[in-house]
Amino acid sequence: MKRRDFMKSTGLGLAAATAVAAPAIAQSMPELKWRLTSSFPKSLDTIYGAAETFAKAVSEATDGKFQIQVFAAGEIVPGLQALDAAQNGTVEMTHTAPYYYIGKDPTFAFGTTVPFGLNSRQHNAWMYHGGGMALMNDFFAKYNLVGLPAGNTGTQMGGWFRKEIKTVEDWKGIKMRIGGLGGSVVQRLGAVPQQIAGGDIYPALEKGTIDAAEWVGPYDDEKLGFNKVAPYYYAPGWWEGSASLMLMTNSAKWNELPKHYKSIVTSAAALANVDMQSKYDAGNPGAIIRLLQSGAQLRAFSPEIMEACYKAATEMYAEFSAKSADFKKIHDHYMAFRGEQYLWWQIAEYNYDSFMIRQRSRG
């Protein structure tokens, strides 16, 4: 192999070219200072921390020329108004869960997750290589926003309950903090969904304002102390087979960025996307053990409940699709992708995981 070809194939040619061009690139880097408002409190080092990971990566890649200051929920605007702040230009960008804004349009949910949707790897596949990001950004453009995936929780837990939920009838009258379209599903079973920001859930549960609450999973739930005020911990969170967080940038500000800054922001967001789920995957095992040792009682939603919720979700999608062309367009694409993904998943991933779980249970 010729030396030139070898350098090209290994990337050394790119590295050398970058080194030579560095002074010119540095000169083309304008000094920018942006503000990013998070939907999350600083106490949640995973979700809030993803925005800090992103901002640090952008700063380092630009030698400090592009500074993005991260603000916690409530420092500029409340957590559930973060998207509005980016949309109207109060801040340049936000780190949030798009499904918080289904009150504007239920189509926002696909930016995070929908009940009985994709798992986290499948969601990333849809976003990065399945056409999902282009579809979502066509939709976000109507709200003066550009979105990039920047974090995922993996499959979430089903939440904390003051009493056991054994049958479909037990949902009736339950006041529950639940995110996204999951609230619309449990409402069909008689529950009363509540949209409450992360930092406000514990006092609502403690005071009895709500009867149940879901957030993410063991790592965060332990930090928030939900086990102290509700004993029953359910799984799985069927309304969040994954939950993607996104960086939402004001469209005008995004369009003003030089091309290489856009590339840096995109790469930094991808880093935050991987890093956040890695933190959850590393932290959840120890946290669930500690929660169970503290007295939390682990429960699984019954097959009856799962089937009833799946049926209610399917009916809900049909109703939303009939009312909204935007929802139908993305829903149909997303669900077709889900079907192909689980066709593949049952062949290798599911069989491998099932075998390894059985081996673990045998000691």
C-alpha positions as CSV (number, residue, x, y, z in Angstrom):
1,M,0.0,0.0,0.0
2,K,1.4,3.5,-0.9
3,R,2.1,5.8,2.0
4,R,-0.4,8.4,0.8
5,D,-3.2,5.8,0.5
6,F,-2.3,4.4,3.9
7,M,-2.6,7.8,5.5
8,K,-5.9,8.4,3.9
9,S,-7.3,5.0,5.0
10,T,-6.2,5.5,8.6
11,G,-7.2,9.1,8.9
12,L,-3.6,10.3,9.4
13,G,-4.0,12.4,6.3
14,L,-6.9,14.2,7.8
15,A,-5.0,14.7,11.1
16,A,-2.0,16.2,9.2
17,A,-4.2,18.4,7.2
18,T,-6.0,19.6,10.3
19,A,-2.7,20.4,12.0
20,V,-1.5,22.5,9.1
21,A,-4.8,24.3,8.7
22,A,-5.3,24.9,12.5
23,P,-4.2,28.6,12.5
24,A,-6.5,29.4,9.6
25,I,-9.4,27.7,11.3
26,A,-8.7,29.5,14.6
27,Q,-8.9,32.8,12.8
28,S,-12.3,31.9,11.4
29,M,-13.8,31.1,14.8
30,P,-15.9,34.0,16.0
31,E,-16.3,34.5,19.8
32,L,-19.8,33.6,20.8
33,K,-21.6,33.5,24.1
34,W,-24.9,31.6,24.2
35,R,-27.3,30.8,27.0
36,L,-28.9,27.3,27.4
37,T,-31.8,26.8,29.7
38,S,-32.4,23.3,31.0
39,S,-35.7,21.7,31.9
40,F,-34.0,20.0,34.8
41,P,-32.5,20.8,38.3
42,K,-28.8,20.6,39.0
43,S,-29.3,17.8,41.5
44,L,-29.9,15.4,38.6
45,D,-26.4,15.0,37.4
46,T,-27.5,12.7,34.5
47,I,-30.1,14.8,32.7
48,Y,-28.9,18.2,33.7
49,G,-25.3,17.0,33.4
50,A,-25.8,16.1,29.7
51,A,-26.2,19.8,28.9
52,E,-22.9,20.6,30.7
53,T,-21.2,17.7,28.9
54,F,-22.4,19.3,25.6
55,A,-21.3,22.8,26.5
56,K,-17.9,21.7,27.7
57,A,-17.3,19.8,24.4
58,V,-18.2,22.8,22.3
59,S,-15.9,25.0,24.3
60,E,-13.0,22.6,24.0
61,A,-13.5,22.1,20.3
62,T,-13.4,25.8,19.7
63,D,-10.6,26.6,22.0
64,G,-13.0,28.6,24.2
65,K,-14.3,30.7,21.4
66,F,-17.8,29.4,21.6
67,Q,-19.1,29.5,25.2
68,I,-22.5,28.1,26.1
69,Q,-23.6,28.8,29.7
70,V,-26.0,26.3,31.1
71,F,-28.8,27.4,33.4
72,A,-30.9,25.0,35.5
73,A,-34.7,24.9,35.5
74,G,-36.1,28.0,37.2
75,E,-32.9,30.2,36.9
76,I,-34.2,31.9,33.7
77,V,-37.6,30.2,33.1
78,P,-39.4,27.3,34.7
79,G,-38.5,23.8,33.4
80,L,-41.7,23.3,31.4
81,Q,-41.2,26.7,29.7
82,A,-37.7,26.0,28.4
83,L,-38.8,25.3,24.8
84,D,-40.7,28.5,24.7
85,A,-37.6,30.5,25.8
86,A,-35.7,29.1,22.8
87,Q,-38.5,29.5,20.4
88,N,-39.0,33.2,21.2
89,G,-35.3,34.0,21.5
90,T,-35.1,34.6,25.2
91,V,-32.2,32.1,25.1
92,E,-30.4,30.6,22.1
93,M,-31.1,27.0,23.0
94,T,-32.6,24.6,25.5
95,H,-32.1,21.1,26.7
96,T,-35.4,19.5,27.2
97,A,-37.8,16.6,26.5
98,P,-40.0,17.6,23.5
99,Y,-42.9,15.5,24.9
100,Y,-43.3,18.1,27.6
101,Y,-44.9,20.3,24.9
102,I,-47.7,18.0,23.7
103,G,-50.1,20.7,24.8
104,K,-48.9,22.7,21.7
105,D,-49.1,19.6,19.5
106,P,-49.0,15.9,20.3
107,T,-46.5,15.5,17.4
108,F,-43.8,16.8,19.8
109,A,-43.9,13.5,21.6
110,F,-42.0,11.7,18.8
111,G,-38.9,13.8,19.7
112,T,-38.8,12.0,23.0
113,T,-40.9,8.8,22.9
114,V,-44.4,7.5,22.7
115,P,-46.2,4.7,24.6
116,F,-45.0,1.3,23.3
117,G,-42.5,3.0,21.1
118,L,-38.9,2.3,20.2
119,N,-36.2,1.4,22.7
120,S,-33.2,3.7,23.0
121,R,-31.0,2.0,20.4
122,Q,-33.9,1.8,18.0
123,H,-34.8,5.5,18.6
124,N,-31.2,6.5,17.8
125,A,-31.3,4.4,14.7
126,W,-34.6,6.1,13.6
127,M,-33.2,9.6,14.3
128,Y,-29.7,9.2,12.8
129,H,-30.2,6.8,10.0
130,G,-34.0,6.1,9.6
131,G,-35.1,9.6,8.6
132,G,-36.5,10.6,12.0
133,M,-34.3,13.6,12.5
134,A,-35.3,15.1,9.2
135,L,-39.0,14.5,9.9
136,M,-38.8,16.0,13.4
137,N,-36.9,19.1,12.2
138,D,-39.4,19.7,9.4
139,F,-42.0,19.8,12.2
140,F,-39.9,21.8,14.7
141,A,-39.3,24.4,12.0
142,K,-42.9,25.5,12.4
143,Y,-42.0,26.5,16.0
144,N,-38.7,28.3,15.0
145,L,-36.6,25.5,16.3
146,V,-33.8,23.1,15.2
147,G,-33.4,19.9,17.3
148,L,-30.6,17.4,18.0
149,P,-30.7,14.3,20.1
150,A,-28.6,14.9,23.3
151,G,-29.3,12.1,25.8
152,N,-31.4,9.1,26.5
153,T,-32.6,7.3,29.6
154,G,-33.2,3.9,28.2
155,T,-36.4,2.1,29.2
156,Q,-37.8,3.8,32.2
157,M,-39.5,2.4,35.3
158,G,-43.3,2.5,35.7
159,G,-43.2,4.8,38.7
160,W,-44.0,4.9,42.4
161,F,-47.5,4.2,43.8
162,R,-49.0,4.6,47.2
163,K,-51.1,1.5,46.6
164,E,-50.8,-1.5,44.4
165,I,-52.1,-1.4,40.9
166,K,-53.3,-5.0,40.2
167,T,-56.1,-4.6,37.7
168,V,-57.2,-2.1,35.1
169,E,-59.9,-1.0,37.5
170,D,-57.3,0.1,40.0
171,W,-56.3,3.0,37.7
172,K,-59.6,4.8,38.2
173,G,-59.1,8.0,40.2
174,I,-55.3,7.7,40.5
175,K,-53.7,11.1,40.2
176,M,-50.4,10.5,38.6
177,R,-47.5,12.6,37.5
178,I,-46.7,11.1,34.1
179,G,-44.8,12.5,31.1
180,G,-45.8,12.7,27.5
181,L,-48.6,10.8,25.8
182,G,-48.6,8.2,28.6
183,G,-50.9,10.5,30.5
184,S,-53.4,10.4,27.7
185,V,-53.4,6.6,27.8
186,V,-53.9,6.2,31.6
187,Q,-56.6,8.9,31.4
188,R,-58.5,6.5,29.2
189,L,-58.3,3.9,32.0
190,G,-59.7,6.4,34.5
191,A,-56.5,8.0,35.9
192,V,-55.9,11.7,36.3
193,P,-52.6,12.6,34.7
194,Q,-50.5,15.5,36.0
195,Q,-47.7,17.4,34.2
196,I,-45.2,18.3,36.9
197,A,-41.5,19.3,36.5
198,G,-38.9,17.0,38.0
199,G,-38.0,19.2,41.0
200,D,-41.6,19.6,42.0
201,I,-42.6,15.9,42.1
202,Y,-41.5,14.9,45.6
203,P,-43.5,17.6,47.5
204,A,-46.6,16.8,45.4
205,L,-46.3,13.1,46.3
206,E,-45.4,13.8,49.9
207,K,-48.4,16.1,50.4
208,G,-50.8,13.7,48.7
209,T,-51.5,16.1,45.9
210,I,-50.8,13.1,43.7
211,D,-51.1,9.4,44.3
212,A,-48.3,8.2,42.0
213,A,-45.4,9.5,40.1
214,E,-42.9,8.4,37.5
215,W,-39.6,10.1,36.6
216,V,-36.9,8.0,35.0
217,G,-35.4,5.1,36.9
218,P,-33.5,4.0,40.0
219,Y,-30.5,6.3,39.7
220,D,-32.6,9.5,39.6
221,D,-35.5,8.2,41.7
222,E,-33.1,7.4,44.6
223,K,-31.8,11.0,44.4
224,L,-35.3,12.4,44.5
225,G,-36.3,10.2,47.4
226,F,-39.6,8.9,46.0
227,N,-39.2,5.6,48.0
228,K,-39.7,7.6,51.2
229,V,-43.3,8.6,50.3
230,A,-44.6,5.8,48.0
231,P,-43.6,2.1,48.6
232,Y,-44.6,0.3,45.4
233,Y,-42.2,0.6,42.5
234,Y,-43.6,-0.6,39.1
235,A,-42.0,-1.7,35.9
236,P,-41.8,-1.3,33.0
237,G,-42.5,2.2,32.0
238,W,-44.4,1.1,28.8
239,W,-44.9,4.8,27.9
240,E,-41.1,5.3,27.8
241,G,-39.4,2.3,26.1
242,S,-36.8,5.0,25.8
243,A,-36.8,8.8,26.4
244,S,-34.7,11.0,24.2
245,L,-33.7,14.5,25.4
246,M,-33.0,17.1,22.7
247,L,-31.1,20.3,22.3
248,M,-33.5,22.7,20.7
249,T,-31.9,25.8,19.1
250,N,-33.6,28.9,18.0
251,S,-33.7,28.6,14.2
252,A,-32.4,32.1,13.5
253,K,-29.5,31.6,15.9
254,W,-28.7,28.2,14.3
255,N,-28.7,29.7,10.8
256,E,-26.2,32.4,12.0
257,L,-23.7,29.8,13.0
258,P,-20.7,29.2,10.7
259,K,-20.7,25.8,9.1
260,H,-17.9,24.4,11.3
261,Y,-19.7,25.6,14.4
262,K,-22.8,23.7,13.4
263,S,-20.7,20.6,12.9
264,I,-19.1,21.0,16.3
265,V,-22.5,21.5,18.0
266,T,-23.8,18.4,16.2
267,S,-20.9,16.3,17.3
268,A,-21.0,17.6,20.9
269,A,-24.8,16.7,21.1
270,A,-24.0,13.2,19.9
271,L,-21.4,12.9,22.6
272,A,-24.0,14.0,25.2
273,N,-26.4,11.5,23.8
274,V,-24.2,8.5,24.3
275,D,-22.7,9.7,27.6
276,M,-26.1,10.2,29.3
277,Q,-27.4,6.7,28.8
278,S,-24.0,5.3,29.7
279,K,-24.3,7.0,33.1
280,Y,-27.7,5.6,33.6
281,D,-26.7,2.1,32.6
282,A,-23.8,2.3,35.0
283,G,-25.7,3.8,37.9
284,N,-29.1,2.0,37.8
285,P,-28.0,-1.5,39.0
286,G,-26.6,-0.2,42.3
287,A,-29.4,2.2,42.8
288,I,-32.1,-0.5,42.4
289,I,-30.4,-2.7,45.0
290,R,-30.2,0.2,47.5
291,L,-33.8,1.1,46.9
292,L,-35.0,-2.5,47.5
293,Q,-32.8,-2.7,50.6
294,S,-34.5,0.5,51.9
295,G,-37.9,-1.1,51.7
296,A,-39.1,-0.3,48.2
297,Q,-41.4,-3.1,46.9
298,L,-40.8,-4.0,43.3
299,R,-43.9,-4.8,41.2
300,A,-44.6,-5.6,37.5
301,F,-47.6,-4.3,35.7
302,S,-49.9,-7.3,35.0
303,P,-50.4,-8.6,31.4
304,E,-54.0,-7.4,31.7
305,I,-52.9,-3.9,32.4
306,M,-50.2,-4.0,29.6
307,E,-52.7,-5.2,27.0
308,A,-55.3,-2.6,28.1
309,C,-52.8,0.2,27.8
310,Y,-51.5,-1.0,24.5
311,K,-55.1,-1.1,23.1
312,A,-55.8,2.4,24.5
313,A,-52.5,3.7,23.0
314,T,-53.4,2.3,19.6
315,E,-56.8,4.0,19.7
316,M,-55.3,7.3,20.8
317,Y,-52.8,7.2,17.8
318,A,-55.7,6.6,15.4
319,E,-57.6,9.6,16.8
320,F,-54.6,12.0,16.7
321,S,-53.8,10.8,13.2
322,A,-57.3,11.6,12.1
323,K,-57.0,15.2,13.4
324,S,-53.4,16.1,12.5
325,A,-51.5,15.6,9.2
326,D,-48.2,16.3,11.0
327,F,-48.9,13.6,13.6
328,K,-50.1,11.0,11.1
329,K,-47.0,11.6,8.8
330,I,-44.5,11.0,11.6
331,H,-46.6,8.3,13.4
332,D,-46.9,6.2,10.2
333,H,-43.1,6.5,9.5
334,Y,-42.2,5.8,13.1
335,M,-44.4,2.8,13.5
336,A,-43.3,1.2,10.3
337,F,-39.7,1.6,11.5
338,R,-40.8,0.0,14.9
339,G,-42.2,-3.0,13.1
340,E,-38.9,-3.6,11.2
341,Q,-36.8,-3.1,14.3
342,Y,-38.6,-5.6,16.4
343,L,-38.6,-8.1,13.5
344,W,-34.8,-8.0,13.8
345,W,-34.7,-7.6,17.6
346,Q,-36.4,-10.9,18.2
347,I,-33.8,-12.8,16.2
348,A,-30.6,-11.9,17.9
349,E,-30.9,-9.2,20.7
350,Y,-33.9,-10.7,22.5
351,N,-32.6,-14.3,22.3
352,Y,-29.2,-13.3,23.6
353,D,-30.5,-11.1,26.4
354,S,-33.0,-13.8,27.5
355,F,-30.3,-16.4,27.6
356,M,-28.0,-14.3,29.6
357,I,-30.8,-13.3,32.1
358,R,-31.5,-17.0,32.6
359,Q,-27.9,-17.7,33.2
360,R,-27.7,-14.9,35.8
361,S,-30.8,-16.2,37.6
362,R,-29.0,-19.6,37.9
363,G,-26.2,-18.0,39.7
